[in-house]
Amino acid sequence: MPQHQLLATTGYYIRQLIKQHAQELQSVFTNGAQLIADTTADINRIIANLYPNETETTQVMSELELLVQVHQHLRNQNSLYTSTLEQLQDIEARIFRILGLNRVSYSR
């Protein structure tokens, strides 16, 4: 397990995003090939499995921390502007891609 770990609140937030979009997500890996990010997954283990290089793991975790902070900030603005909703979707897509998930549709 890498030294650097996500904050517990970040892991929780990511699992909630996965739960919210579960019907839209699919793993980019064939069954059994990797740990799969889902609502019960240890996000730290998923990252360590996907990014075995310690430096890369640390970079990915830092990126996820930042993406979650930006996502929370935008979401807390309660903006209905199309640009804000698109930014939220883009951030979610980046988070999911890091975890080996693809969004198969953008329906809400």
C-alpha positions as CSV (number, residue, x, y, z in Angstrom):
1,M,0.0,0.0,0.0
2,P,1.4,3.4,-0.9
3,Q,2.5,5.9,1.8
4,H,0.2,8.6,0.4
5,Q,-3.5,7.9,0.8
6,L,-6.6,9.9,-0.1
7,L,-8.4,11.6,2.7
8,A,-11.3,9.5,4.0
9,T,-13.7,12.3,2.9
10,T,-12.3,12.2,-0.6
11,G,-12.7,8.4,-0.9
12,Y,-16.3,8.8,0.4
13,Y,-17.1,11.6,-2.0
14,I,-15.8,9.5,-5.0
15,R,-17.8,6.5,-3.9
16,Q,-20.9,8.7,-3.7
17,L,-20.2,9.9,-7.3
18,I,-19.9,6.3,-8.4
19,K,-23.2,5.5,-6.7
20,Q,-24.9,8.5,-8.3
21,H,-23.8,7.5,-11.8
22,A,-23.6,3.7,-11.4
23,Q,-26.0,3.0,-14.2
24,E,-23.8,5.1,-16.6
25,L,-20.4,3.6,-15.7
26,Q,-18.6,0.5,-16.9
27,S,-15.1,-0.7,-16.2
28,V,-12.5,-0.4,-19.0
29,F,-11.1,-3.7,-17.9
30,T,-12.3,-7.2,-18.6
31,N,-13.9,-9.0,-15.7
32,G,-11.4,-10.2,-13.2
33,A,-8.5,-8.3,-14.7
34,Q,-8.4,-5.6,-12.1
35,L,-10.1,-4.5,-8.9
36,I,-13.2,-2.6,-9.9
37,A,-14.1,0.8,-8.5
38,D,-17.6,0.6,-7.0
39,T,-19.6,2.0,-4.1
40,T,-17.9,-0.3,-1.6
41,A,-14.3,-0.2,-3.0
42,D,-11.3,1.0,-1.1
43,I,-10.3,3.8,-3.5
44,N,-6.7,3.7,-2.2
45,R,-6.4,0.0,-3.2
46,I,-7.9,0.7,-6.6
47,I,-5.4,3.4,-7.3
48,A,-2.4,1.3,-6.0
49,N,-3.5,-1.5,-8.2
50,L,-4.0,0.6,-11.3
51,Y,-0.8,2.7,-10.7
52,P,1.8,0.5,-9.1
53,N,4.6,3.1,-9.5
54,E,4.9,5.0,-6.2
55,T,5.5,8.3,-7.9
56,E,2.5,7.9,-10.3
57,T,0.3,6.8,-7.4
58,T,1.1,9.9,-5.4
59,Q,0.5,12.1,-8.5
60,V,-2.9,10.4,-9.2
61,M,-4.0,10.8,-5.6
62,S,-3.1,14.4,-5.6
63,E,-5.0,15.0,-8.8
64,L,-8.0,13.2,-7.3
65,E,-7.9,15.3,-4.2
66,L,-7.8,18.5,-6.3
67,L,-10.6,17.3,-8.7
68,V,-12.9,16.4,-5.8
69,Q,-12.3,19.8,-4.2
70,V,-13.1,21.6,-7.4
71,H,-16.2,19.4,-7.9
72,Q,-17.4,20.2,-4.4
73,H,-16.9,23.9,-4.9
74,L,-18.8,24.0,-8.2
75,R,-21.6,21.8,-6.8
76,N,-21.9,24.0,-3.7
77,Q,-22.5,27.0,-6.0
78,N,-25.9,25.5,-6.9
79,S,-25.5,27.0,-10.4
80,L,-27.9,26.0,-13.1
81,Y,-25.7,27.5,-15.8
82,T,-25.0,25.0,-18.6
83,S,-21.2,25.8,-18.4
84,T,-21.1,24.8,-14.7
85,L,-23.0,21.6,-15.3
86,E,-20.6,20.8,-18.2
87,Q,-17.6,21.5,-15.9
88,L,-19.1,19.1,-13.3
89,Q,-19.5,16.4,-15.9
90,D,-16.0,16.9,-17.2
91,I,-14.5,16.6,-13.7
92,E,-16.6,13.5,-13.0
93,A,-15.4,12.0,-16.3
94,R,-11.8,12.7,-15.3
95,I,-12.3,11.1,-11.9
96,F,-13.9,8.0,-13.4
97,R,-11.2,7.7,-16.1
98,I,-8.5,7.7,-13.4
99,L,-10.3,4.9,-11.7
100,G,-10.6,2.8,-14.8
101,L,-14.3,3.6,-15.5
102,N,-15.9,5.0,-18.6
103,R,-19.2,6.8,-18.7
104,V,-21.5,5.2,-21.3
105,S,-24.1,7.9,-21.3
106,Y,-24.6,11.4,-19.8
107,S,-28.2,11.0,-18.9
108,R,-29.2,12.4,-15.5
